Amino acid sequence: MTLTEKLLARASGKARVSAGDNIWVNADVLMTHDVCGPGTIGVFKREFGQDAKVWDRQRIVIIPDHYIFTSDSKSNRNVDILRDFAREQDIPYFYDVIDDPNGAWKFDAAKGLLKRQYGSRYAGVCHAALPQKGHTRPGEVLFGTDSHTCMAGAFNQFATGIGNTDAGFVMGTGKLLIKVPSTIGFRLEGKMQPGVMAKDIILHAIGEIGFDGATYQAMQFHGSGIATLSMDDRMTIANMAIEAGGKNGIFPFDARTAEYVEARTRLNGTRSAYEPVEADQDQKFTREIVIDLSKLEPTVACHPDPGQRKSAKELAHVRLDRAYVGSCTGGKTSDFVEFARVLRGRKVAIDTFGVPATPEIVHDLQNTRWGHQTIWDILVSAGVQMTENAGCSACLGGPVDTFGRMNAPQTCISATNRNFPGRMGHKESQVFLASPATVAASALAGRVADPREYVN
């Protein structure tokens, strides 16, 4: 069995499962956020009763993150609905925007979009917050009401996005009926060259099979090249499995996984026991693709979908209006480090926005010094508009006052994960997806640029 089949067999109490089997799976964690949480709660109460209790309050994680720092009253109210439910159900893992458990959230536009407007519990983008807060454990099943829940597959989990109806059912029962996906294998060999990042790996992989090439299949990443990848790298890759239509992305367990998970569960006091899975020697893939990391180049996904792959140097003629670094895919500390490495001592030529994924990342950037400047100061000095209000921001468009949103038909290069028409705002805008290093080089040039032009 593959990694995914092994995980699902265990979660269903079976000795063995095969691709295509329909099985009842026990969930370990259910995550929801402000966009889908109110709908999920509505389904749960409709089907189980207004006074029903969730199946396990310790296994539900609620993280408001999408439409938070906006004056839109309905978006603000969504956070209040989550707070009311968390209080009613006594859910300990609700990462509220405010500290008052009986209060109401309202964004203060007068304070602006750059300075912090959240309390001490706020966690930021759910997919980055889940591992930081100790909720991703190897060998577990994680369901989330967001398509990029597959990011947690970096931790040897079966993690996948589900809709509100399914989530309402899981909320009440802790179970879900799913079909076991077949698996495409991606064997990674070698080591990335300077200027190449994990985003280039996944954009290359999606380009190989197309944006629907892994529809309802698992994307399993393995091979000797895995050892060269940090957990941030693996999260970036697993995050975008859905961009190829994948049911989930998944990585093998190793010492790096253990080090990260054990540190985070201790730090946050979350459940520390876990049992990783290993694939069988005779595992079967629908196909296997070999990627030599040493031969990869900075890669860009062109408008209008993530499968439109070209090298950055092929697109030097594409002029840009803005650049954006952030989201669960491209807003991690390591992403901003590489962003700053290219920008250090230089000035951007176009409007450039930076949105850290979590408050912890804001802290990292504001307190890590390179010489006489913090990384945050390096970016601001380069002309990047940096916000302390960690969250999804313009990755999913959002209300018109969302930080970084494109409210006109512009061309943007972004370290986010999706570029369908209208994804980051105006429906006639164009989004080119790239690594933070490529975004930085392009921000300097005012056109799509290869970061190797700026770094050794």
N, C-alpha and C positions, 0 to 999 in steps of 0.2 A: 504493500500500500504506500501511497505518497504521503507527504506530511499532512495534507488536508484530509485525506481518507483516514489516516490514523487518528487525528483529532476528533473527527466526526464519529468514528466508530466508538471511541471512548465515551463521548458525550451522549451517545444513544444507548450505551450499555451493551453493545454488540462486539463480538470478537472480530468481525470483519465487515466492511461495507465496500461497495463498488460504485463507480461513476454511474449515475442514473437512478440509484436507489432513492426511494422516498422514505425518510426516517424522521422520527421525533427526537429532537435534540434538546438537552438540558442546557440552559444558559447559565453562564457564570456571572456575567455583568450585562446590564442594560443601560445604555447611555442615551440621554436625549438633551435637547437644547431649546433655546427660546423660539426658534422657527417652528419646530415640529412638536415640542413638548406640550403646548396647550391642546393641540389636536389629539395627541396620544392620550392625554389625561381625559379628554372628552370621550374617546372610544372606550377607555377603561371604565369610566363611570357609567356609560350607557350600557355596556355589556355585563358588568359585574355588580352594578348597583352604586348608588350615590354614597353609601356608607362602607363600601368594600375596602379592604386593606390590600396593599400590594403583596406580592408573593414573598418578597424578602427585602426589607427596607435597607439592609446592608449591602445589597447587590445592585442597587439602582443609583446611578450617578447622573446628576443634573447640572449642566454647565451652560449658562447663558453666554453667548459669544457672538452671534451673527449681527443682529440689528440693535446694537446697544447704544453707541455714542451718536445718537440722532435725536432730534426734537420731535420726531414722529410719535404721536401719542399712543397709537396702537402698538407700535414696537415696544415702547416703554411699558405698556400694560401687560404685554406678554411675559415680561420678567416678574411682574407682580403675581400673575397666575401661577407661575412656577413656585414662587415663595409661599403662596397660600397652600399649595399642594404639599410642598415639602414639610411645612409646619403641621398640616393635618395628618400626614403619614409618618411624621417623626423620622424623616430621611436625613441621615447624618452627612451624606456627601452631596450637598447642594452648595455650589460655589457662587454665592450671591454677589451681585454688583455692589450692594450696600451692606453695611454692618448691622443695621437695625432690623431684626427679624419681623417686626410689626410695621415697618415703614413702607414707603412706595418709591419706586425708582423714577427719577425724572432727570433727563440730561439737561445741563445748563449751557445753552448755546452762548451765553454772554462770556463764559470762561474760555471759549474757543475749543478747537479740536486737538491742540497739541499737549496741553497740560492734563495731568492725571485727574480723572473724575470717578474713581472706583474705590471701594473699601478693601479691607484687609483679606477678605475671603475670595475675592474675585480671581479667577484662574486663567482667563483668556481663551484662546481657540481650543475647542474641546479635544481635538486629536493630538495636539501638543500637550495639553494639560493632563490628559489621561495617564500617559507614562510619567510625567513629572510628579503627579500626585500619587503614584504607586498603585494604579488601577490596571496595569497591563502585566499579566503573569503568563509565562510560557505554559502551553498545554491547555489553555482555557478557551472558552467560546465567548466572544464579545459581540453583541448586537448593538447597533446604534442607529438612530434616526437621521443618518446623514451618509451620503454615498462614499465619503472619504474615510469612513470608519475602518476601511481596509488598511489604513496606515499602521494599525496595531499589529498587523501580520509580521512586522519587523521583529516582534518579540516571540515568534514561534506560537502564534495564536491563530485560531480561525476567527477572523474579524470581518464583519460585513455589514453593509447598510441595509436597513429595512424600512418599510413605510409605517405610517401612523397606526394602521389597523393591526398589522403584525405586532408592532411595539405595544399596543394596548393589550393584546393577548398575552405577550410575554410578561408584561407588568402584572397581570393577574395570575399567571400560571407558572412562569419560569420555563416554559417550553415553547418550541416552535417546530412545525413540520417543514422540512426543507428537502430539496433534491441534492444529492451528493454531486458536486461538479467534477468533470474530468479535469486533468491538469496538463498545462503546457510547461515544460521545463526550460529554464534559462540558465545555462551553465556559464558562470562568469570566470574568466581566467585573466591572469596578469594583474597589472596595477595602473591606475590612472596617471596620466602625465600632468604636469603643472598647467593650470588654466582649465582643466576638465573637472567637472563635479558630478555628483550622483544624479543630478537632474539630467545631465547629458546621457547617462546610462539608460534611464527610463524613457527619455524622448527617443533614443535610438531604438529601444525595444519596441515601443509603440509604432514607430515608423516601419519596423520590420513586418509587423502583423496587421497594422491598420487600427483605427480607433474603435472598430467593432471586431477585431480579430480574436479576442479572447472572451467573446460573449458567453456568459454563464460558465466560465471555466476558471480554475485556480491558476494563478501565475506563480510558480515556485522558482525561487532564485537559490542556486547552489553552486558549488564549485570552489576551487582554490582561491579565486578572487574575492570571495566573501570575507576572508580574514583581513583584507586590506580596508574594509569599509567600516566606518564608525556606526554607532547606532543612529545618529542623525542621518547619515547616508542611507541606511537601510529604511528608515522611516520615509524619506523622500521617495524612494523607489516603490515601496509598498503602497504609499499614498495614492499613486497614480495608476494602480492596477485597474481601477474603475474607468480610467480614460481609454483603456482598450476594451471596455465592456466586461472586464473580469469580475467574477463573483468575489474573489479575494486575492490578495497577494500574500506570500508567506516565505519566511526565511528559516533556515535551520537554527537550532540553539547552539551557542558556544559560550566561551568564557566572557566575551564582551557582553552578551545578553545577560548572563548571570550577574556580572558586576553592576550593571545598570539597575536591574530589577531589584536586587537585594539592597542596594543603597537607597533606592527610592521608597521601597516598602518600609524600611527602617525609619527613614526620615519622616514619613507621613503617618506611621502607625497603622498602615493598611495590612491586609492579610498577606503573610509572607510565604506561606507554603505553596509550592507549585511542582508540577511534574511535566517536564518537557517531553516532546515526542521526537522520534527519529524515523526517517523513512526506511522502508525495507530495501534490501539490496536489489530485489527484483521489481521495484516500483515501475509502473508503466505510465508513460506520457503519451498524449495524442501527437505531440511533436516535441523535439528538443532543439533549441537554438543556442549556439555557442557565441558568446560575446567576448572578444579580446579587449580588455579594458585599456591596454597600452596603445591600441590603435584608434581609440575614440577621439573625436574632435569636438570642440564646442558646438552644440547642436541647438537648433531653433525649430519650434513647431509653428508653422505659419497659420494665419487665419484661413479657414474658419473652424478647424478642429485639430486636436492634438496629434493626429496621425500624419499631418502635412510636414514631414521632416526635411530639413535642409541644413547644411552646415552654416555657421555664422558667417564665414567668409564668402559664401555664395550670395549672401543677402546684403552685402555692403551698400547696395544701391537704395535700400529701403530707408527712407527718411522717417524720423520719429517725432512725435509731439511730447511724449512723456515716458517716464520709466517708473517701475513700481517693484518694490521688494517687500514681501510679507506673506501671510497666510500660513496654514499648517505645513504646506510644502516648502515654502521659501522664506519663512520668518523665524527660523531657529537661530540660536546664538552662532553656530558655525556658519550659517548662511550670511549673517551680517559681518562676520569676521572676513570672509572672502570678498564680500561687497566692499568693505573698508580697505582691504589690501590693494584693490585696484584703484580706488578713489583717493587714497592717501596723498596729500600734497597737491591735488588737482581740483578743478572746478567742473561741475556738470554743465552741459550746454542746453539742457531741456528741463522742464519741470520733473522733479524726481521725488518720489514719496517712499518713506520707510515705515512699516508697521510691524513691530515685534509681535510674535504670536502670543506670548504670555508676559505677565508682570515680572516673572523671574528673569526672562530674557532682557527686559528693560533694565533691570538691576545689573545684570551681567555687563551690558554695553555701557552703562553709566559708571561702572566701577572698575572695569578692566582697562589698564593704561598701556598704551604703546608710547614709550618715551614720555613726553610732557603732556600728552593728550589722552583722554579716554577714547574708546572706539566711538562712542556716541558723539563726542566733540569733533572727531575726525570727519564723521559723516556730515554733521551740521556745517562744519567749515567748508566742506566740498559743495555745499548748496542743497543738500538733501533735506526735505521737510520731514522731520522725524516726530512721530506722535508717541506719547507715553501711554495712550489709551489702547493697550493691546487688544486685539480682536480680529475678526474676519474683515472688517472694513470693506474696501471696494472689491474684494475677490468675488463676492456674490452680488455686486452692484449695490443694492440697498436703496433706501430713501435718498432723495436728491442732495441732502446735506451730509452724506456719508463722506468721510475723509478719503480723498484720492479717487472718488467716483468720476467717471467720464460722463459729463453732462452734455457733450457735444460730439460730433463725429470725428474723433481723433484716432491717431495710431499710437499704440502703446506697446512697449516691451515689458514683460512682467515675469516675475519668478513664481507666480501662482500656478494653478493646476489645470485650468479649463479656459478655452477661448472660443466657445460657440458665440454666434452673434448676440450681442446684448449682455453677455455675461458680466462685464465690468461697468455696465451703465448703458449709454446710448446704443440703440440697436444698430446704428450704422458705423459704430466705432470698430476698429480692428485691433486684435490683441495677438502679439507674438510671444510665445512662451519660451523661456530660456533660464539658464542657471543664474544665480545672483552675480557671479563673476561676469557673465556675458551681459547681463543687465547693466552692470557698472560700466563696462567698456562702452556700451551703446549710449549710456547717459552722457558720457564724456564726449563722444563723437557726434551725437545728434542723429545717428544712423545705426543700423545694426552693425556691431563690431565684434571682432574676435578678441577675447580678453588677453590672448597671448601677445597682442600688440602692445600691451601695457605692463605685463609682468614677465619676469624671466621664468 
